[in-house]
Amino acid sequence: MKCPRSAGILLHPTSLPGRFGIGDLGAEAYRFADFLARAGQRIWQVLPLGPTGYGDSPYQCFSAFAGNPLLISLEKLVEEGALSPRDLDNAPSFPTQYVDYGWVIKFKMPLLKRAAENFKADAGARERAQYEAFCVQHAGWLDNYSLFAALKDAHGGEAVWNDWEGDVASRQPAVMVEWQAKLADEIRARKYWQYQFFKQWSALKQYCHQHGIRAMGDIPIFVAHDSADVWARPGSFYLDNNGNPTVQAGVPPDYFSATGQLWGNPLYRWDVMAASGYSWWIERFQATLGLVDIIRLDHFRGFEAYWEVPGADKTAMRGRWVKAPGQELFEAVEKALGELPIVAETLGVITPEVEALRDRFGFPGMGILQFAFGTDPQAPEFMPHNYARHFVVYTGTHDNDTAFGWWTSTGAGDSTRTPQQVQKEKAFALAYLGTDGREMNWVLIRTVLASVADIAIVPLQDVLGLGSEARMNLPGRPGGNWRWRFTADMLTDPICKRLADLAKIYERCSSTS
């Protein structure tokens, strides 16, 4: 992948401002793109855009292909006549600095259903033709997903698919025909929401391109157990006769957790996927490249070897490394799609074999500046004087504390670092960065922008100088994640100018970027 020298901001659309309790693909998304352009930023990085399930995590989606209906802009639906302005008059006073997902779903989903009903009754011939063309183009995943989503709601919304009655869980053909007829309107509504999501996202991405901004987005290596992907293709995963994972994904003890991270995702039967020429993966990469310009391949090391944990375990400690067919997989995808614009998320236990796989395909790796000063095994690699040019560096990611939160932490209650280790880490950071510690967020921002790394990405929280209250995710915490939002007044002209000046000084905003 060719990486022109550039800078970008990490911000998931759910964190955008707006009237309806959650960021969406409406006016505030375009205003943020304008801010990026003025600030000399050339990349907008987002998290996975799929329909969220367990814990509201974008890494536990009901589909690896579908978009999140909660990101659909209601105001854009009003603009095109799918909703009336009066439909939005009774919007409650949502919190402005965090997402209350339960409240948002309760308000927004009935309006999306109304829009689908209005479309069914009143859409013109041109709009219907565009919708039908979309359904045909995406039928490979859309038919399964829309049926899965409708069935999930018909079964109360909470039950995992393998807790449904047996003939539905196992997709018996005659029963599927019956349910498709019974849920025809619900299925049609879900297809309509996907049509609207993709239409709105495509328009936003085109606007970004017009302003010199590329979109970067994730492919999580694993998919959620409670997903259309696993329900529709159970033979591609290690499941028992009841549909439960016999082994599950995770990582061993690391910087974030002394007991490892237990993700719970079912693991792939790579032999089955190889027999089909990795067709599902080819479709997944192709679909993602329709959404974004650059793919951040999450947990890249799992494509060389992954941490397999017994299905019944409650922590990730009792796992083992199992080889994966990374080279064969990427060769198949590249043969089908050409050179892949991939950033390899190389965090965790990175072996020479993982590095060789990354280098074989020319994927740039990742570095986290926060990790450069402590005891993380990758700390030397994350020190700026060791960066390669073909590299993507972050002050922190969605899994890190904010720069200000990291800097002001005492280490009290931290399971991975003692207060003494934290103080040693801070002393080294002060010496390395040549600073007195004031405006530490901007010190870190300047450091990554000044580095030789081709791409430098900064979470918006660090640009805004926010503390731990603005952290997006704390790995291992069961709830309270993925909620942070900013307010429109936070994007001030001085902040924009400061970013733009740094991008210009360090040659990250040229027209070739």
C-alpha positions in Angstrom: 0.0 0.0 0.0 1.3 3.4 -0.9 1.1 5.9 2.0 1.4 9.6 1.1 2.6 11.6 4.0 -0.5 12.7 5.7 -2.4 13.2 9.0 -5.8 12.3 10.2 -8.3 12.2 13.0 -9.9 9.1 14.6 -13.6 9.7 15.3 -16.5 7.3 15.1 -19.7 8.8 13.6 -21.7 8.0 16.8 -19.5 10.6 18.6 -20.7 13.5 16.3 -23.0 16.2 17.8 -26.7 16.2 16.9 -30.2 16.5 18.1 -31.2 12.9 18.4 -28.9 11.4 21.0 -26.3 9.9 18.7 -24.1 11.1 15.9 -25.3 10.3 12.4 -24.5 10.9 8.7 -26.3 14.2 8.5 -25.2 17.9 8.7 -22.7 17.5 11.6 -20.8 14.8 9.7 -20.3 17.3 6.8 -19.3 20.0 9.2 -16.7 17.7 10.7 -15.4 17.0 7.2 -15.1 20.7 6.7 -13.1 21.0 9.9 -10.8 18.2 8.8 -10.1 20.0 5.5 -9.4 23.4 7.2 -7.2 21.7 9.7 -5.0 20.1 7.0 -6.2 16.6 7.8 -6.3 14.1 5.0 -7.8 11.0 6.7 -11.0 10.4 8.7 -10.7 7.1 10.5 -13.8 5.5 11.8 -14.5 2.2 13.7 -16.6 -0.6 12.2 -19.9 0.8 10.8 -22.0 -2.3 11.3 -25.2 -2.7 13.3 -24.1 -3.0 16.9 -25.1 -5.9 19.2 -23.6 -6.9 22.5 -22.5 -4.0 24.7 -23.1 -1.6 21.8 -19.6 -2.5 20.5 -18.8 -1.8 16.8 -16.6 -4.9 17.1 -19.6 -7.1 17.9 -21.9 -6.5 15.0 -25.0 -8.4 13.8 -23.4 -8.4 10.3 -19.9 -8.0 8.9 -21.5 -6.3 5.8 -24.5 -4.3 6.9 -24.5 -0.7 8.1 -25.8 0.6 11.4 -29.4 2.0 11.0 -28.8 4.2 14.1 -26.3 6.2 11.9 -29.1 7.1 9.4 -29.8 10.8 9.5 -33.5 11.5 10.2 -33.1 15.0 8.9 -32.0 13.7 5.5 -35.0 11.4 5.5 -37.1 14.6 6.0 -35.3 16.3 3.2 -36.2 13.6 0.7 -39.8 13.3 2.0 -39.5 9.9 3.7 -40.5 11.6 7.0 -42.4 14.7 7.8 -40.8 17.6 9.8 -43.5 17.0 12.3 -42.2 13.5 12.9 -39.1 15.1 14.6 -41.0 17.7 16.7 -41.3 15.5 19.8 -37.6 14.5 20.1 -36.6 14.3 23.7 -33.7 16.3 25.2 -31.0 13.7 24.8 -27.7 13.9 26.6 -25.2 15.8 24.5 -21.9 14.3 25.7 -22.7 10.6 25.7 -24.9 8.2 23.9 -27.8 6.5 25.8 -28.3 3.7 23.4 -31.5 2.4 24.9 -33.1 5.8 24.7 -31.9 6.4 21.2 -33.2 3.0 20.0 -36.6 3.7 21.6 -36.9 7.0 19.8 -35.2 6.4 16.5 -36.3 2.9 15.4 -40.1 3.8 15.3 -39.2 6.7 13.0 -37.1 4.5 10.8 -40.0 2.1 10.6 -42.3 4.9 9.6 -39.9 6.0 6.9 -39.9 2.4 5.5 -43.7 2.3 5.5 -43.9 5.7 3.8 -41.4 4.5 1.2 -43.5 1.4 0.5 -46.6 3.5 0.0 -45.4 6.6 -1.7 -41.9 6.2 -3.3 -41.7 7.2 -6.9 -40.6 5.0 -9.8 -37.0 6.3 -9.9 -36.5 5.8 -6.1 -38.0 2.3 -6.3 -35.7 1.4 -9.1 -32.6 2.6 -7.2 -33.8 0.6 -4.1 -34.3 -2.5 -6.2 -30.9 -2.1 -7.9 -29.3 -1.8 -4.4 -31.1 -5.0 -3.2 -29.9 -6.9 -6.3 -26.3 -5.6 -6.0 -26.0 -6.6 -2.3 -28.2 -9.7 -2.3 -25.3 -11.9 -1.3 -25.4 -10.6 2.2 -28.5 -8.4 2.4 -31.0 -11.3 2.1 -29.5 -13.2 5.0 -29.0 -10.2 7.1 -32.5 -8.7 6.6 -34.1 -12.1 7.4 -31.9 -12.6 10.5 -32.6 -9.1 11.8 -36.4 -9.5 11.3 -36.3 -13.0 13.0 -34.3 -11.6 15.9 -36.9 -8.9 16.6 -39.7 -11.5 16.2 -38.0 -13.6 18.9 -37.9 -10.7 21.4 -34.7 -9.0 20.2 -32.5 -10.4 23.0 -32.2 -14.1 22.3 -29.1 -15.3 20.4 -30.0 -17.1 17.2 -29.1 -20.6 18.5 -31.7 -20.1 21.3 -34.5 -19.8 18.7 -36.5 -22.9 17.9 -34.4 -25.6 16.2 -35.8 -25.4 12.7 -35.3 -21.7 12.6 -31.8 -21.8 14.1 -30.8 -24.5 11.6 -32.4 -22.6 8.7 -34.7 -25.5 7.5 -35.7 -24.4 4.0 -39.5 -24.9 4.3 -39.5 -23.0 7.6 -37.5 -20.2 6.1 -40.0 -19.8 3.3 -42.8 -19.5 5.9 -41.0 -16.9 7.9 -40.0 -14.9 4.9 -43.7 -14.6 4.0 -44.7 -13.9 7.6 -42.1 -11.2 8.0 -42.2 -9.7 4.5 -42.8 -6.2 5.7 -40.2 -6.4 8.4 -37.6 -7.8 6.0 -38.4 -5.0 3.4 -38.0 -2.4 6.1 -34.5 -3.6 7.0 -33.5 -3.7 3.4 -34.7 -0.1 3.1 -32.6 1.0 6.1 -29.6 -0.6 4.5 -30.4 1.3 1.3 -30.6 4.5 3.2 -27.4 3.9 5.2 -25.4 3.1 2.1 -26.8 6.1 0.2 -26.1 8.5 3.0 -22.6 7.1 3.7 -21.7 7.2 0.0 -22.7 10.8 -0.3 -20.6 11.7 2.8 -17.6 9.8 1.5 -17.9 11.6 -1.9 -18.0 14.9 -0.1 -14.8 14.0 1.8 -13.1 13.0 -1.4 -14.0 16.4 -2.9 -12.2 18.0 0.1 -9.1 15.7 -0.2 -10.0 13.4 2.7 -9.8 9.7 2.5 -11.9 7.4 4.8 -10.1 4.7 6.9 -12.2 2.0 8.5 -11.8 -1.4 10.3 -12.2 -5.0 9.3 -12.3 -6.8 12.7 -10.7 -10.2 12.2 -13.6 -12.0 14.0 -17.4 -11.8 13.7 -19.9 -11.9 16.5 -21.5 -15.2 17.4 -24.9 -13.5 17.4 -24.7 -12.4 13.7 -26.2 -13.2 10.4 -22.7 -14.3 9.2 -22.6 -17.2 11.8 -26.3 -18.1 11.5 -26.1 -18.3 7.7 -22.7 -20.1 7.6 -22.4 -22.3 10.7 -20.2 -24.8 9.0 -17.5 -22.1 8.6 -17.1 -21.9 12.4 -16.2 -24.2 15.3 -19.7 -24.7 16.8 -21.3 -27.7 18.6 -24.6 -29.3 17.7 -26.4 -26.6 19.6 -24.7 -23.8 17.8 -22.4 -22.8 20.7 -18.7 -22.1 20.1 -16.5 -25.0 21.0 -13.5 -22.6 21.1 -13.5 -18.8 21.3 -11.3 -15.8 20.4 -9.2 -13.7 22.7 -5.7 -12.7 23.5 -3.3 -13.7 26.3 -2.6 -11.4 29.3 -1.4 -8.0 28.0 -1.1 -4.3 28.7 -4.8 -3.9 29.1 -5.6 -7.0 31.2 -3.7 -9.2 33.5 -6.0 -12.2 32.7 -6.0 -11.5 28.9 -9.0 -10.4 26.9 -11.8 -12.9 26.3 -13.7 -11.7 23.2 -16.0 -14.7 22.9 -16.2 -14.7 19.1 -16.4 -18.1 17.4 -13.3 -19.1 15.5 -13.1 -19.8 11.8 -12.8 -23.3 10.3 -10.1 -22.2 7.9 -10.2 -25.5 6.1 -13.8 -24.9 5.1 -13.0 -21.4 4.0 -10.0 -22.5 2.0 -12.1 -25.1 0.2 -14.3 -22.3 -1.2 -11.2 -20.2 -2.3 -11.8 -17.9 0.7 -14.9 -16.5 -1.2 -16.5 -15.1 2.0 -13.3 -13.1 2.8 -13.0 -11.8 -0.7 -16.6 -10.6 -0.5 -15.9 -9.0 2.9 -12.9 -7.1 1.6 -14.7 -6.0 -1.5 -17.7 -4.8 0.5 -15.4 -2.9 2.9 -13.5 -1.3 0.1 -16.9 0.0 -1.1 -17.2 1.9 2.2 -13.7 3.1 2.9 -10.5 3.9 1.0 -8.1 2.4 3.5 -8.7 -0.7 5.7 -7.2 -1.0 9.2 -7.1 -4.8 9.6 -7.8 -5.3 13.3 -5.8 -7.9 15.1 -3.6 -8.6 12.2 -1.5 -11.0 14.2 -4.4 -13.4 14.3 -4.0 -14.0 10.5 -0.6 -15.6 11.3 -1.7 -17.4 14.5 -4.6 -16.7 16.9 -5.2 -17.3 20.6 -7.7 -20.2 20.9 -9.6 -20.4 24.2 -11.8 -23.3 25.3 -15.5 -22.4 24.7 -16.5 -22.7 28.4 -13.7 -20.6 29.8 -14.4 -17.3 31.5 -10.9 -15.7 31.1 -8.4 -15.9 28.2 -5.5 -17.2 30.3 -5.9 -20.9 29.3 -5.5 -20.6 25.6 -3.1 -21.7 22.9 -1.6 -20.3 19.7 -3.0 -21.9 16.5 -1.7 -21.2 13.1 -3.8 -19.4 10.5 -3.5 -19.3 6.7 -2.6 -15.6 6.4 -0.4 -15.8 3.3 -2.7 -18.1 1.4 -5.7 -15.9 2.4 -4.1 -12.6 1.3 -2.9 -14.1 -1.9 -6.4 -15.2 -2.7 -7.8 -11.8 -1.9 -5.2 -9.9 -3.9 -5.7 -12.2 -6.9 -9.4 -11.3 -6.8 -9.2 -7.6 -5.9 -5.7 -6.4 -6.7 -3.3 -4.6 -4.3 -4.9 -4.1 -0.9 -4.9 -0.7 0.8 -4.4 -2.3 4.3 -2.9 -1.0 7.5 -1.9 -3.9 9.7 -2.9 -3.5 13.4 0.3 -5.0 14.8 -0.3 -4.7 18.5 0.1 -7.4 21.1 2.4 -10.5 20.8 4.1 -9.8 17.5 6.5 -12.5 16.4 9.0 -12.5 13.5 6.4 -14.7 11.6 3.8 -11.9 12.0 6.3 -9.3 10.8 7.2 -11.5 7.8 3.5 -11.8 6.8 3.0 -8.1 7.0 6.2 -7.4 5.0 5.3 -10.0 2.4 2.3 -7.9 1.3 3.8 -4.5 2.0 1.3 -3.6 4.7 2.4 -0.7 7.0 2.3 -1.6 10.7 1.0 0.5 13.6 2.6 2.3 16.6 1.1 3.8 19.7 3.1 6.6 21.3 1.5 6.1 24.7 3.1 2.7 24.8 6.6 4.0 24.1 7.6 4.9 27.6 6.5 2.0 29.8 7.1 -1.7 30.0 5.1 -2.8 27.0 7.2 -5.4 25.0 6.8 -3.2 21.9 7.9 0.0 23.6 11.2 0.2 21.7 9.4 -0.1 18.4 7.0 2.7 19.4 9.7 5.2 20.2 9.7 7.8 17.4 13.5 7.4 16.7 12.8 3.8 15.7 9.9 4.5 13.3 10.0 3.3 9.7 8.5 5.6 7.1 6.1 2.9 6.0 4.3 3.1 9.3 1.1 4.5 10.9 1.5 6.1 14.3 -1.1 7.1 16.8 -1.0 9.1 20.0 -3.5 6.4 21.2 -6.4 4.4 19.8 -10.0 3.8 20.8 -8.8 1.3 23.3 -6.4 3.7 25.0 -7.1 6.3 27.6 -7.0 9.8 26.2 -3.6 11.5 26.1 -4.6 13.8 29.0 -6.1 10.9 31.0 -3.0 8.8 30.4 -0.7 11.6 31.5 -2.7 12.4 34.7 -3.2 8.8 35.7 -1.6 7.8 39.1 -1.8 4.1 38.4 -4.0 3.5 41.4 -6.4 0.6 40.7 -4.5 -0.3 37.5 -4.1 -4.1 37.2 -1.3 -3.7 34.7 0.9 -1.0 36.2 1.9 0.0 39.7 2.0 3.7 40.8 5.8 3.3 40.9 5.8 2.1 37.3 3.6 5.0 36.2 5.9 7.5 37.8 8.9 5.9 36.1 7.0 6.0 32.8 6.2 9.7 33.2 9.8 10.6 34.1 11.1 8.8 31.0 8.4 10.5 28.8 9.4 14.0 30.1 13.1 13.3 29.3 12.5 11.7 26.0 10.1 14.4 24.7 12.0 17.3 26.2 9.0 18.8 27.9 7.9 20.0 31.3 4.6 18.2 30.9 2.3 21.1 30.1 -0.2 20.6 27.3 1.0 17.0 27.1 -1.7 16.2 24.6 -0.2 18.7 22.1 3.3 17.4 22.9 2.2 13.9 21.8 0.4 15.3 18.8 3.4 17.3 17.6 5.7 14.3 18.2 3.7 11.9 15.9 3.2 14.6 13.3 6.9 15.4 13.3 7.9 11.8 13.0 9.0 10.1 9.7 5.9 7.8 9.8 3.9 8.2 6.6 0.6 8.5 8.4 -0.1 10.0 11.8 -3.6 9.6 13.4 -4.8 11.4 16.5 -8.1 10.7 18.3 -10.3 13.8 18.5 -10.3 13.5 22.3 -6.6 14.2 22.2 -7.0 17.2 20.0 -9.6 18.6 22.4 -7.5 17.8 25.5 -10.1 15.8 27.2 -9.6 13.5 30.2 -10.5 9.9 30.9 -14.2 10.7 30.9 -13.9 10.9 27.1 -12.3 7.5 26.7 -14.1 5.5 24.0 -13.4 2.0 25.3 -11.8 0.2 28.2 -11.0 -3.4 27.1 -12.5 -5.8 29.6 -15.0 -3.4 31.0 -18.5 -5.0 30.4 -20.4 -1.8 30.0 -20.1 2.0 29.6 -18.0 1.9 26.5 -18.6 3.4 23.0 -20.6 6.3 24.4 -18.5 9.4 24.1 -19.7 12.4 22.1 -18.3 15.9 21.6 -20.4 19.1 21.2 -20.2 21.4 18.2 -18.7 24.3 20.2 -15.6 22.2 21.0 -14.2 22.5 17.4 -12.9 26.1 17.8 -11.0 28.1 15.3 -7.8 28.2 17.4 -7.7 24.4 17.6 -8.3 24.2 13.9 -5.5 26.6 13.1 -3.1 24.9 15.5 -3.7 21.5 13.8 -3.4 23.1 10.3 -0.1 24.8 11.3 1.4 21.6 12.5 0.2 19.7 9.4 1.8 22.3 7.2 5.1 22.5 9.2 5.5 18.7 9.0 4.4 18.5 5.4 1.3 16.4 6.0 -1.2 18.4 4.0 0.2 18.8 0.5 -2.0 18.3 -2.5 -0.3 15.0 -3.1 -1.5 13.7 0.2 
